[in-house]
Amino acid sequence: DAGVIQSPRHEVTEMGQEVTLRCKPISGHNSLFWYRQTMMRGLELLIYFNNNVPIDDSGMPEDRFSAKMPNASFSTLKIQPSEPRDSAVYFCASGGGTQYFGPGTRLLVL
Amino acid sequence: GEDVEQSLFLSVREGDSSVINCTYTDSSSTYLYWYKQEPGAGLQLLTYIFSNMDMKQDQRLTVLLNKKDKHLSLRIADTQTGDSAIYFCAESIPTGGGNKLTFGTGTQLKVEL
């Protein structure tokens, strides 16, 4: 298995632009998690899905953030409009218990 | 409540043993995990222990769990320069829709020659 796949690996955008991050979980895993990592706040859970259904989105910072999981093999995290304080590394993880992380997307909002 | 704490830094000499400590607060944790993060990379699962165990050994890694004190440790024997990384402990808490992990702040391990 290729593991959790995330794209893009790096994204540089300007404030106000829409950003879409993508994740393909490991086949057969029924849970998918989106995390954000910054120096100041460490690793934060944003949202997680179980069987494609959002279970807990209490970590989503504000309405500018949204996440979808239209099927078992794909999820997106969208930021619209983006702001400089959204600059971080965004990780997707999948698991049926133990979580396996993707390589992350490094987002820089100018 | 959910709170996982770790010391921020640890420096050891190559060949020595490293011990990274972690405390957690949620007694309903089912599994406890150790992840390793190298610069510019994602979190890599190192090992885990079920909450009803008190020790697990996996090659150079030894995990000790004191459930009474809610204390978890990771011992790395014969530490090498390639072990330099940030180490995160995490507790798994069952929820209505699966398991959720709460991560510690991470301990940066520096291995000196």
HADDOCK unambig.tbl for C-alpha pairs under 7 A between the chains (distance, minus, plus):
assign (segid A and resid 42 and name CA) (segid B and resid 105 and name CA) 6.02 0.50 0.50
assign (segid A and resid 50 and name CA) (segid B and resid 97 and name CA) 6.13 0.50 0.50
assign (segid A and resid 50 and name CA) (segid B and resid 98 and name CA) 6.61 0.50 0.50
assign (segid A and resid 55 and name CA) (segid B and resid 97 and name CA) 6.11 0.50 0.50
assign (segid A and resid 97 and name CA) (segid B and resid 99 and name CA) 6.19 0.50 0.50
assign (segid A and resid 100 and name CA) (segid B and resid 45 and name CA) 6.90 0.50 0.50
assign (segid A and resid 101 and name CA) (segid B and resid 42 and name CA) 6.12 0.50 0.50
assign (segid A and resid 101 and name CA) (segid B and resid 43 and name CA) 5.77 0.50 0.50
assign (segid A and resid 101 and name CA) (segid B and resid 44 and name CA) 6.84 0.50 0.50
assign (segid A and resid 102 and name CA) (segid B and resid 42 and name CA) 5.97 0.50 0.50
assign (segid A and resid 103 and name CA) (segid B and resid 41 and name CA) 5.63 0.50 0.50
assign (segid A and resid 103 and name CA) (segid B and resid 42 and name CA) 4.44 0.50 0.50
assign (segid A and resid 104 and name CA) (segid B and resid 42 and name CA) 5.98 0.50 0.50
